[in-house]
Amino acid sequence: LPLPPLTLRLRVHAAGLNHADLLTLHGLYQTRPPLPFVPTSELSATVTHSSDPKFAPGDPIFALAPPTIGAAATVLDIPSSCAFHAPRKLSPAQAAAFPVAFGTAHVALRHAANLRPGDRLLVTGASGAAGA
């Protein structure tokens, strides 16, 4: 089937399961997808088809799938705006766990705390996906 513009067809290798996914599965998240639905949003995959020139078949990616799509699948079509080129040194499991942990840290440090190059940050404790 032809792809809509700026869409990727993916062969999924791993899907992340995070706190928001668990809340969604228990019906406790702030938004509730209509039933039935495919759970999870984080994934790592290989591009098999692309209608976006930024991505080519064979490219490893990680992505945050839109809530209406769900990442726990073998083959998936997603908007290319949801995908990022994955460093080849990341395993599929590491790449699938990257979007929410990195995104949360980035928003907290760069946008909420307005941290800039040269600033110092004291981390007094860390846990979960963003820490050790």
RAURZI-V586867 format. One record per pair of residues at least 6 apart in sequence whose ideal C-beta (glycine too) atoms are under 8 Angstrom apart, sorted by the first residue. I is the first residue (numbers start at 1). J is the second residue. D is the distance in Angstrom with one decimal. If there is no record, write none. Layout:
{{I:J:D} {I:J:D}}
//
This chain:
{{2:51:7.9} {3:9:6.2} {3:49:5.9} {3:50:7.4} {3:51:4.2} {3:77:6.8} {4:51:6.8} {5:51:5.5} {5:52:7.9} {6:51:6.2} {6:52:4.8} {6:79:6.2} {6:80:4.8} {6:81:6.9} {7:50:7.7} {7:51:5.2} {7:52:7.2} {7:77:5.6} {7:78:7.1} {7:79:6.1} {7:80:6.3} {8:47:5.4} {8:49:7.3} {8:50:5.3} {8:51:7.8} {8:52:6.6} {8:55:5.7} {8:61:7.3} {8:77:7.0} {8:78:5.7} {8:79:7.8} {8:80:5.1} {8:83:5.7} {9:47:7.3} {9:48:5.0} {9:49:4.0} {9:50:7.4} {9:75:6.9} {9:76:7.5} {9:77:5.2} {10:43:7.5} {10:45:3.7} {10:46:6.8} {10:47:6.1} {10:48:6.5} {10:61:7.0} {10:63:7.6} {10:75:6.9} {10:76:4.8} {10:77:7.4} {10:78:6.7} {10:83:7.9} {11:45:5.8} {11:46:4.9} {11:48:5.3} {11:74:7.1} {11:75:6.2} {12:43:5.4} {12:44:7.5} {12:45:4.6} {12:71:6.7} {12:73:5.7} {12:74:5.8} {12:75:7.0} {12:76:5.6} {13:43:7.9} {13:44:5.1} {13:45:5.8} {13:46:6.9} {13:92:3.7} {13:95:8.0} {13:96:7.4} {14:43:6.8} {14:44:4.9} {14:92:4.2} {14:93:4.9} {14:95:7.1} {14:96:3.8} {15:40:4.6} {15:42:6.5} {15:43:4.9} {15:71:4.2} {15:72:4.8} {15:73:7.8} {15:96:5.8} {16:40:6.3} {16:41:7.6} {16:42:3.2} {16:43:7.0} {16:71:7.4} {16:96:4.4} {16:97:4.8} {16:99:7.4} {16:100:6.8} {17:39:7.8} {17:40:5.6} {17:42:8.0} {18:41:7.9} {18:42:6.6} {18:100:5.1} {18:129:6.7} {19:128:8.0} {20:29:6.0} {20:41:7.4} {20:100:7.5} {21:39:5.7} {21:40:5.0} {21:41:6.7} {23:29:4.1} {24:31:8.0} {24:32:7.3} {24:33:6.9} {24:39:6.6} {25:39:5.7} {31:67:6.6} {33:67:6.1} {33:68:6.8} {33:70:7.9} {37:70:6.0} {38:69:7.1} {38:70:2.8} {38:71:7.5} {38:72:5.5} {38:73:5.8} {39:70:5.7} {39:71:8.0} {39:72:5.3} {40:65:7.7} {40:70:6.2} {40:71:4.4} {40:72:4.7} {41:64:5.4} {41:65:5.1} {41:66:7.9} {41:67:6.8} {41:70:7.3} {41:71:5.6} {41:99:7.7} {41:100:7.6} {42:62:7.4} {42:63:7.6} {42:64:6.1} {42:65:7.7} {42:71:6.1} {42:96:5.3} {42:97:6.6} {42:98:7.4} {42:99:4.9} {42:100:5.7} {43:62:6.9} {43:63:5.4} {43:65:6.1} {43:71:3.7} {43:76:7.2} {43:96:5.4} {44:60:7.1} {44:61:7.1} {44:62:4.9} {44:63:7.9} {44:86:6.2} {44:90:7.6} {44:92:4.5} {44:93:7.5} {44:94:7.9} {44:95:3.6} {44:96:4.1} {44:98:7.9} {45:60:7.6} {45:61:5.7} {45:62:7.8} {45:63:6.9} {45:76:7.0} {46:58:6.4} {46:59:7.0} {46:60:5.8} {46:61:7.4} {47:55:5.0} {47:56:6.6} {47:57:5.5} {47:58:6.6} {47:59:4.4} {47:61:6.1} {47:83:8.0} {48:57:5.8} {48:75:7.7} {49:57:6.4} {50:56:6.1} {50:57:6.5} {50:59:7.8} {50:80:7.1} {51:80:7.7} {52:80:3.8} {54:80:6.6} {55:61:7.0} {55:80:6.0} {55:83:6.8} {55:85:7.7} {59:85:6.2} {60:85:7.3} {60:86:4.4} {60:88:6.2} {60:95:7.1} {61:83:4.5} {61:84:6.3} {61:85:6.1} {61:86:5.4} {61:95:7.9} {62:83:7.4} {62:84:5.8} {62:86:4.7} {62:90:7.7} {62:95:4.1} {62:96:6.4} {62:98:5.2} {62:99:5.9} {63:71:7.5} {63:78:5.9} {63:82:4.9} {63:83:4.2} {63:84:6.9} {63:99:6.9} {64:82:5.6} {64:99:4.4} {64:100:7.2} {64:103:7.3} {65:71:4.5} {65:76:6.9} {65:78:5.5} {65:82:6.2} {66:78:7.0} {66:79:7.0} {66:82:6.4} {69:76:6.7} {69:77:7.9} {69:78:6.0} {71:96:7.8} {84:99:7.8} {86:95:4.4} {86:98:7.7} {87:95:7.9} {90:98:7.0} {97:129:6.5} {100:129:6.6} {101:129:3.8} {101:130:5.2} {104:129:7.7} {104:130:6.0} {105:130:5.1} {109:115:4.5} {109:121:7.1} {113:121:7.8} {115:121:6.2} {123:131:7.8} {125:131:7.6} {126:132:6.2}}
//
